[in-house]
Amino acid sequence: MARYVLDIADPGKRKLFDQLLKELDFVEVVNIFKTGKKAQVALEVMEAMEDVKAHLTGRKKLKSAKQLLDEL
C-alpha cells in the first residue's frame, strides 16, 4: 500500500480531483482535510505513525524516553 498527501490549491481543480477519485475503485479516500490547523496536525500524526512503523520493523531507531527528557 502507498499513501499520498496532496495539496490542491485551486478549488475548481479540487472538485475535479474529488470526482476522479470517486471513479477509481482501487483508491480508498481515508480523509479529506481542508487547509488549516487540522490538516497540519493530521499530517504530523501520519508522519509520526510512519516513524513508529519503521521503528517496529527495525528500519529506524528512535530516541528513548530518557534521551528525550535529557534534551529538555
N, C-alpha and C positions, 0 to 999 in steps of 0.2 A: 504494500500500500504506500502511496505517496501523499503528502499533504502540501497544499499550496496556500499561501496567504497573499491576497491580491489587494491592491489599492486602485480603485477605479474612480477617477476624479469627475468625469463627465456624466451627469445624471442620465442623459439620453443613452449613452453607451452602456451605462449600468443596467438600464431596463432591458436592452438588447442582450446583454450578457446573461441576465437572470433568465430570460426566455430560452436562450441557448442551453443553459444548464438543465432546465426542466426537460429538454428533449433528449438529453444524454442519460440513458438508463444505467450506465456504468459509473456515474458520478453521484455521490451522496453529499448533499449540502448539509453540513453539520450545524453551521450557524452563520448568520449574516449580521455583522456589526456595522452600524453607521459610524461616522467619524466621531472622535471624542475620547473621553477617558475610558469608557467601556472597551472600546476597540484596542486601546493601548494596553490595558490590563489583561485582556484576553490573549493578546499576542505574547506578552511577557510570561503568562502562565503556560501557554503552549510551549514556549522555548524552554521553560524550566522543566516541564514534563519530559521533553526530549532529552534534556541533560540527565534526568533521573533514569530514563530507559537506557541511555548509553552507559551510565554507571552500573546499572544492574546487569548488563550484558558484558561488562568488562572493557568497553571501548573508551571509557573516560573515567578519570579518577577525580572525585570530588573532595573538597576540603572537609575535614572533620568538624564537629560542633566546637571542639576546643580551639581549632585553628580560627574559626570564625569569631569566637569570643575574644581571642587574643588580638584580633585586628581592631577591636573596639577600643 
